[in-house]
């Protein structure tokens, strides 16, 4: 992978690592690696922290969000992601999102109620693709 700038190591409310935010400026790519047990509240907090890193400027055009190492039920965050994050992200410059699925089947986006509506909305606004592994997601974002 290319040269990176670590922007943030975000702890959760108990002090454990929630997410790492790494930026690859020459690729205009933000790589978010999620950790631990996600809840709807922690996911929203993490996404807001990531957006705050680029306050008063465009967001990176490419986002790689890696949920491969998380567990937890965060489906209640889907309405916020759909109606708050998605329009703002598209308006502020996000064009592509690669989503690496959790290894824990219970934590996968596609298992939540209303997930198909959210996925359809994302597809209307952005180029987005789910992946089982990081390598293909990285390749799709940087070469696709």
C-alpha positions as CSV (number, residue, x, y, z in Angstrom):
1,X,0.0,0.0,0.0
2,X,1.0,3.6,-0.6
3,X,2.3,6.3,1.8
4,X,-0.3,7.1,4.5
5,X,-1.0,9.7,7.2
6,X,-2.6,8.4,10.4
7,X,-5.2,11.0,11.2
8,X,-6.9,9.5,14.3
9,X,-7.0,6.5,16.7
10,X,-10.5,6.9,18.1
11,X,-11.2,5.2,21.5
12,X,-14.7,4.0,22.4
13,X,-16.5,5.2,25.6
14,X,-14.5,2.7,27.7
15,X,-11.1,3.6,26.3
16,X,-10.7,0.6,23.9
17,X,-9.8,1.3,20.3
18,X,-13.0,1.9,18.2
19,X,-11.5,3.0,14.8
20,X,-8.3,4.0,13.1
21,X,-8.4,6.7,10.4
22,X,-5.6,6.6,7.8
23,X,-5.5,9.0,4.9
24,X,-3.7,8.4,1.6
25,X,-3.6,11.9,0.1
26,X,-2.2,11.0,-3.4
27,X,-5.2,8.6,-3.7
28,X,-7.7,10.8,-2.0
29,X,-8.6,7.8,0.1
30,X,-9.7,7.5,3.7
31,X,-9.2,4.0,5.2
32,X,-11.3,3.4,8.3
33,X,-10.5,0.2,10.3
34,X,-13.2,-0.5,12.9
35,X,-12.4,-2.5,16.0
36,X,-14.2,-4.3,18.8
37,X,-17.9,-4.5,19.5
38,X,-19.9,-1.9,17.5
39,X,-23.2,-0.5,18.5
40,X,-25.3,2.0,16.6
41,X,-24.1,4.8,18.9
42,X,-20.4,3.9,18.5
43,X,-20.7,3.6,14.7
44,X,-22.4,7.1,14.4
45,X,-19.8,8.6,16.8
46,X,-17.0,7.1,14.7
47,X,-18.4,8.2,11.4
48,X,-18.9,11.8,12.8
49,X,-15.4,11.8,14.1
50,X,-14.1,10.8,10.6
51,X,-16.1,13.5,8.9
52,X,-14.9,16.1,11.5
53,X,-11.3,15.4,10.4
54,X,-12.2,17.1,7.1
55,X,-14.3,19.9,8.5
56,X,-14.5,22.9,6.1
57,X,-13.1,21.0,3.2
58,X,-14.2,18.2,0.9
59,X,-14.2,14.7,2.2
60,X,-11.9,12.1,0.5
61,X,-13.5,10.9,-2.8
62,X,-12.7,7.3,-1.8
63,X,-13.6,5.6,1.5
64,X,-12.5,2.1,2.5
65,X,-14.4,1.1,5.6
66,X,-13.2,-2.2,7.1
67,X,-15.5,-4.0,9.4
68,X,-13.7,-7.3,9.2
69,X,-12.6,-7.4,12.8
70,X,-15.8,-6.2,14.5
71,X,-18.8,-7.8,16.2
72,X,-22.0,-6.2,17.5
73,X,-25.4,-5.1,16.3
74,X,-25.3,-1.6,14.8
75,X,-28.3,-1.8,12.5
76,X,-30.1,0.9,14.3
77,X,-27.6,3.3,12.8
78,X,-29.0,2.7,9.3
79,X,-31.6,5.5,9.3
80,X,-28.9,8.0,10.4
81,X,-26.5,6.7,7.8
82,X,-29.2,6.8,5.1
83,X,-30.7,10.2,5.8
84,X,-27.8,12.1,7.5
85,X,-24.5,10.7,6.4
86,X,-25.2,9.7,2.8
87,X,-26.5,13.0,1.5
88,X,-23.7,14.9,3.4
89,X,-21.0,12.5,2.2
90,X,-22.1,12.8,-1.5
91,X,-22.4,16.6,-1.2
92,X,-19.0,16.9,0.3
93,X,-17.2,14.8,-2.4
94,X,-17.4,11.1,-1.5
95,X,-17.7,9.2,-4.8
96,X,-16.6,5.6,-4.0
97,X,-17.0,3.4,-0.9
98,X,-15.6,-0.1,-0.5
99,X,-17.1,-1.9,2.5
100,X,-15.2,-4.9,4.0
101,X,-17.7,-7.2,5.7
102,X,-17.3,-8.4,9.2
103,X,-16.1,-11.9,9.8
104,X,-19.0,-12.2,12.3
105,X,-22.1,-13.0,10.2
106,X,-24.3,-11.4,12.9
107,X,-22.6,-8.0,12.3
108,X,-23.0,-7.8,8.6
109,X,-24.8,-4.9,7.1
110,X,-27.0,-7.1,4.8
111,X,-28.5,-8.9,7.7
112,X,-30.2,-5.8,9.2
113,X,-33.8,-4.7,8.6
114,X,-33.9,-1.8,6.1
115,X,-30.4,-2.6,4.8
116,X,-31.6,-3.2,1.3
117,X,-33.2,0.2,1.2
118,X,-29.9,1.8,2.5
119,X,-27.8,-0.2,0.0
120,X,-30.1,1.0,-2.8
121,X,-29.8,4.6,-1.7
122,X,-26.0,4.3,-1.6
123,X,-26.0,2.8,-5.1
124,X,-27.9,5.9,-6.4
125,X,-25.5,8.3,-4.9
126,X,-22.1,6.6,-5.0
127,X,-20.1,3.8,-6.5
128,X,-20.2,1.2,-3.7
129,X,-19.2,-2.4,-3.3
130,X,-19.1,-4.9,-0.5
131,X,-16.0,-7.2,-0.1
132,X,-15.1,-10.2,2.1
133,X,-11.4,-9.2,2.2
134,X,-9.3,-6.0,2.3
135,X,-7.1,-6.8,-0.7
136,X,-9.9,-6.8,-3.3
137,X,-11.5,-3.8,-1.8
138,X,-8.3,-1.8,-1.9
139,X,-7.7,-2.9,-5.5
140,X,-11.3,-1.9,-6.6
141,X,-11.0,1.5,-5.0
142,X,-7.5,2.3,-6.4
143,X,-7.7,0.7,-9.8
144,X,-11.4,0.4,-10.5
